[in-house]
């Protein structure tokens, strides 16, 4: 029986912030050392932030990245932290990055790699093989795939431990380095990840880790980043899984954390392991991978345990209470919002509060993420705004402690219609756009980041005004269907009640029929099917790529389905100009779903 | 000596318009037959339109696409056009398309293929091997790569001709099917393309065709699509190149065309050809390709020439006069604009005309693309608008015949500032946004598509108002630097003079110092360096990915460079909400240049 104290650090890097990210990693190493860990791992591309996108085409970025890795080693040595072996995600580059020219197909020669550092040495590198281009990912654009598997032997008095490394996507595929890991007597397989949250992802990751652990006979140590980066929310939720399928440790979600766990590596793991579990085979059509070379050359002395007290209590949660979808979503949105604001150099936000459910939930999310004192709500009533709109907006402000002011838009609407009299939808849009001009005026003048309160149902069918309510720097509910907005509101209020706090969202905002209030007695249901029906169709069509026939077969009226599908197609041009917002579903609007604007296909 | 009359059809498909695209191909076959062609080729994915993007994930799209191919064969047979052998770009799919699920890495099993149809038979298929992910492309996301090279022997009394097919990117790479073509005695290698215009691309294509022709010993027949599709402009410019490097024919750019050329295939091409030219090697780091299987199985009878008159005069331009960059750019912009408007179901556009150069050039482009009667210009003067702004806008209207009206914004600005007094930039932005509300009101009310008149220099440094002058459905000058806007204006006026027409753009709009006129006596030069300096820095930084040090070394003031680079980074969030516009440069803002918003790296 050999033992290893392993630490997985969930850290929150920012893209391009080499100094800041280095500091986060050094701090993690300090904490890991204090916890007596012998091996520490942090997430994929932790040193650069993830995703770096086309920054990889810049020579200066690649050079700074290499310098940051050297600087990290220096800092670890100077701080006497380099006796902890560190696996860190970084950008590798073999050759010079070439600027693009007409007709040239430039590739950076860049690699998405895991690096094992110990006592000032680069002990081993493991490049990512499978470069995802599905969903939000563009890695085949940015990196060259790996073709090696590095296996490091950590030598020690009580027997050697063989260590393997994988980068994120490589854990999910039957061909490539994971298959090469089988029958190699690997004791611990460390997988570093930048895996964005979506509902159900944590369970999927656990299942994949279990399959991989059974297949390779290795303990899988899965470490993820945490934090928001543009539209992505990395949720942490790092896991350690035993070859027998047991989850040995499971880190909390949505927060920075150092997960420390003592691994007992039974001597039988050193015997040749025969794979007994099929790996996931979704990708049977994946192009054949180049032959993988196994590198066994690296050997390092296993760091001696500097602290043999038991691992700190509570750092490894053996059984983690699964949270409901509402709580997960709320925390992901709140983290995504907080980091978008802070990482872009803002501290305050402003938003229009109408008394409706969307703005109430957005405002409450912002108060949770930033504190009520950092949130500015503006009511912008028109002639069509009802008394309850004023009352509910004021009530929200009182409950959440946000700054609140009222700017009526009647005068502006009147002046506008004197200048350019309009009717129908065109006139309705004017109200929404004049509100946006006022809100952007406040945003520009007071340095507050404008939130757009639109939800995924609206964005899907175009039930919003471009440059009106759709305007904003960030849209917290962009990937949240209307029916889920209501659920979030109810969950948040009951969460408050459980903690003997005042529920932040006025009950009236939850129960009243939704209305844009852009014309007399207008209701959303005048133009759209009931939201439970609409959202069910949208989930099928948008999230699951189900077709018209399939949706009709599921029991929805064919004319209704046709009209919804037409609306979705026609709204594509609006979505292209929509602000970013945190992805929490299988398929978010944005880079996750790429469609032409000029397009005659509906179905 | 064997002979082949070849036709290349430059057609303009629309994504998802299976019926319309089929009609275009049938018409091309009819014209090719009338011209006596034995072999006809049309562009990449001509049947579906290009790029289809995530539509490929929809089973109904894939099924409709397969049905369209069958329908095309049926139509060709019914119209007795199937004795002309046809090579057409289409979507192939081997298996069912799987909807995505949490954690699943779905791939459609879809292929980007060239299909050879003849007398009701699918004679051969050639799948694209190299799936580009650079620049605007996402093909690795959407397709599975090919691993075969199909060689078709066209048997005939006067000797066989061996025919090869390639799809677009495969022509540009040293490894893959092009290398496999060498030493195979191929007489004609047909490459079908969806190659977007950018300045200098035509010359790059000619050079690549020449290299490929020399290397393979085959005549290269390069056929491109034509027309605008969202941000891309396919420029046609199809080429036929002899193994000795001669350009045998060169089709016109920016227009539908049937290029017909008689090929004399010398008997020596049937002798084993030894490659004597290195292929382009930009991609030496490209991952190793799977082994390519050569399929020789297909044999077809070569269509008999039905019309042995000489090929129609003028259809093949042996020596094409190269047009200057201004003319090329103008025609590409005009085509992109026309197709964006029409393919999205509009016929008219509206735009603000300020008397400045950007709106004058935009308006003239729109008049050229759509006709002056389809263009609506609105002057929206404020207290800061000078008399020459009124005069020059009215002059533009008189010269181009666009519909013209004036809506002063003083009243609205006054009402706004009574409600929310603002100063500085915030107050300036209000004027631009109130103009956008008026223009969008007209657009919504009268069904005209709003053009944004912003240029690439503004978009780069954020010198525009989000939801203000940046608002619009399409931005014709999005990829045109300010200095090029002036050149375009001068070129267009001199083009008119050469044709004894009235120059459309008022001289005063060209010569006056640029100003946003949002405050008293404001000039662009108050906030920005002179445009010739700014644009030179932008070309280096944006188009060529040159770094700070390189730009400073080129002789630009380091503080100035730093401030410009900071502006570019900070404006990323604005660019994400910018309207689409036609790509005409090496690197356009949009899918061509993908960067994070939250990003601490400048350099």
Interface residues (C-beta under 8 A of the other chain):
Chain A: X14 X15 X16 X17 X18 X20 X49 X51 X52 X53 X54 X55 X57 X58 X59 X60 X61 X64 X94 X95 X98 X99 X100 X101 X102 X103 X104 X105 X106 X107 X109 X132 X133 X134 X135 X138 X140 X141 X144 X145 X147 X169 X172 X173 X198 X199 X200 X201 X203 X204 X205 X207 X208 X228 X229 X230 X282 X283 X285 X286 X287 X288 X290 X339 X340 X343 X344 X407 X408 X409 X411 X412 X414 X415 X416 X418 X419 X420 X422 X423 X424 X425 X426 X427 X429 X430 X433 X434 X436 X437 X438 X440 X441 X442 X444 X445 X466 X467 X471 X473 X544 X545 X546 X547 X548 X549 X573 X576 X577 X578 X579 X580 X586 X587 X593 X594 X595 X596 X597 X598 X599 X600 X601 X603
Chain B: X14 X15 X16 X17 X18 X20 X49 X51 X52 X53 X54 X55 X57 X58 X59 X60 X61 X64 X94 X95 X98 X99 X100 X101 X102 X103 X104 X105 X106 X107 X109 X132 X133 X134 X135 X138 X140 X141 X144 X145 X147 X169 X172 X173 X198 X199 X200 X201 X203 X204 X205 X207 X208 X228 X229 X230 X282 X283 X285 X286 X287 X288 X290 X339 X340 X343 X344 X407 X408 X409 X411 X412 X414 X415 X416 X418 X419 X420 X422 X423 X424 X425 X426 X427 X429 X430 X433 X434 X436 X437 X438 X440 X441 X442 X444 X445 X466 X467 X471 X473 X544 X545 X546 X547 X548 X549 X573 X576 X577 X578 X579 X580 X586 X587 X593 X594 X595 X596 X597 X598 X599 X600 X601 X603
